[in-house]
Amino acid sequence: MWSLSSQEAENNFTDALNHVTCDLEHIKIQQPGQEPVYMIPAVDYELFIKLLEEAEDKIDIEEADKRMNDNEQERLTFEQFFNELEVESESLQNRI
């Protein structure tokens, strides 16, 4: 992984971009006193987003499982749920 100061990245932006797009290199750019930022190839970014979404989905499923197994959790039928949703929707529309 390349590591550049923000000034080096600015002065050599085209070279840095070529290393990321052509050589699939990662570049860490550091500005004094700030957290670093990273330039990464699109394929790595897309993989990161996919993994992030999968992790978020897993957390959502675990939370849903926990609530489904919670005997203290209020239970609604679909009809009750959609009736409450309709009332809330009408209430919001009346505010506009």
C-alpha positions in Angstrom: 0.0 0.0 0.0 1.3 3.4 -0.9 1.2 6.1 1.7 1.2 9.8 0.7 0.8 13.1 2.4 -2.1 15.2 1.2 0.3 17.5 -0.6 2.0 14.6 -2.3 -1.4 13.2 -3.4 -2.3 16.6 -4.8 0.9 17.0 -6.7 0.9 13.5 -8.0 -2.9 12.9 -8.4 -2.7 11.4 -11.9 0.0 9.0 -10.9 -1.9 8.0 -7.8 -5.1 7.5 -9.7 -3.3 5.4 -12.3 -1.9 3.2 -9.5 -5.3 2.7 -8.1 -7.2 2.1 -11.4 -4.5 0.2 -13.3 -2.4 -1.5 -10.7 -5.2 -2.0 -8.2 -3.1 -0.5 -5.5 -4.5 1.0 -2.3 -3.3 4.4 -1.4 -3.4 5.9 2.1 -3.5 9.7 2.1 -2.6 11.5 5.3 -3.3 15.1 6.2 -1.5 16.3 9.3 -3.7 16.1 12.4 -6.5 14.3 10.5 -7.6 10.7 10.1 -6.2 9.1 6.9 -8.4 8.6 3.8 -7.9 5.8 1.3 -8.1 5.5 -2.5 -9.1 2.0 -3.5 -10.0 0.3 -6.7 -13.7 0.2 -7.6 -13.8 -3.6 -7.3 -12.5 -3.4 -3.7 -15.1 -0.7 -2.9 -17.9 -2.8 -4.4 -16.7 -5.8 -2.3 -16.6 -3.6 0.8 -20.2 -2.4 0.2 -21.4 -5.9 -0.3 -19.7 -7.1 2.9 -21.1 -4.1 4.8 -24.6 -4.8 3.6 -24.3 -8.5 4.5 -23.1 -7.5 8.0 -26.0 -5.1 8.4 -28.4 -7.8 7.3 -27.0 -10.2 9.8 -27.4 -7.7 12.6 -31.0 -7.0 11.5 -31.8 -10.8 11.4 -30.2 -11.3 14.8 -32.3 -8.4 16.3 -35.4 -9.8 14.7 -34.7 -13.3 16.1 -34.2 -11.8 19.5 -37.5 -9.9 19.3 -39.4 -12.9 18.0 -38.1 -15.0 20.9 -38.9 -12.2 23.5 -42.1 -13.2 25.3 -42.5 -9.6 26.6 -42.6 -8.2 23.0 -46.0 -6.9 22.0 -47.5 -9.0 19.2 -49.7 -7.5 16.5 -51.6 -9.2 13.7 -51.0 -8.0 10.2 -54.4 -6.3 10.3 -53.6 -4.5 13.5 -50.2 -3.4 12.2 -51.5 -2.1 8.9 -54.4 -0.3 10.7 -51.9 1.4 13.0 -49.7 2.3 10.0 -52.7 3.8 8.2 -53.6 5.9 11.2 -50.0 7.2 11.4 -50.0 7.9 7.7 -53.2 9.9 7.9 -51.9 11.8 10.9 -48.7 12.8 9.0 -50.7 13.8 5.9 -52.9 16.1 8.1 -49.8 17.9 9.4 -48.6 18.8 5.9 
